[in-house]
Amino acid sequence: MAETIQCSNCGAILHEDDLFCGECSAPRAPSTAPVDVPDEPQANVPPSPPARRSDPERAWLVAAAVLGTIAVLLCVLGILAFVLIGIIPAEDVTQTEGWLISATCCLLPIGGAGAVAGIAALVIWWSRLRNR
């Protein structure tokens, strides 16, 4: 019989040298009682790596970073399209009308989408990640 210890938080089996639970990450309580676990026959199978737990904070961080990157790219793309279309001369419109068309067709939708993505990234950061 091998002597192992149970986690006081989730009940998972801990090894003697574990300082934290591998399931719930709770620190090992110094006063936990040993539990008898029957020995299992050892096969010639290499030990499997521990399963990666999904970390919600990491997911929010990735979402905020992706949205922030998309926001910057869309804003730059909107400004670039606005300038390029605004400086191209057209036969049927004046220069002022060309700039207005450029703003309406490029800057507002593309840059606006970038601004919305940037605001979403800031909201995620403010509500989920700022107190890390």
Phi, psi and omega in degrees: 000130178266138179271119175231171185238143178267144176292134181285345181268308186243351178086005180291154180280129178250150174273165184299328184265002179286131175264336180227154178287135178284345181267311186245358178066017178285144177293146180290127179285138183290342185253025179285145182271144178290149179239137178278126178237128181294145177291137176260146178296136182274123176262167178276052181248127178295149180294141180279146179293151179296144180290138178281129177274145177282132181253112183300326180295321178294322179296318178294322179296317178296318179298317179295319180294318180294314179296320178297318178295315178298320180299313181296316180297317179294320178296316179296317179297319179297316179294317180297315179295320178302312182291314183295317180286328180291330182270349179284122181287142177237150184283326188267352185232154175282171181296320179295317177296324177298317178293322178294318177296318179299318179293318183290322185270334186242303188294312183294309182288314184285310178295326177295320176296323176295321178294320178295317178296321178294320178295320178297319178296320178293323178295317177299313180298313184295318186275333187246329195241350189289338182260021181293000000 
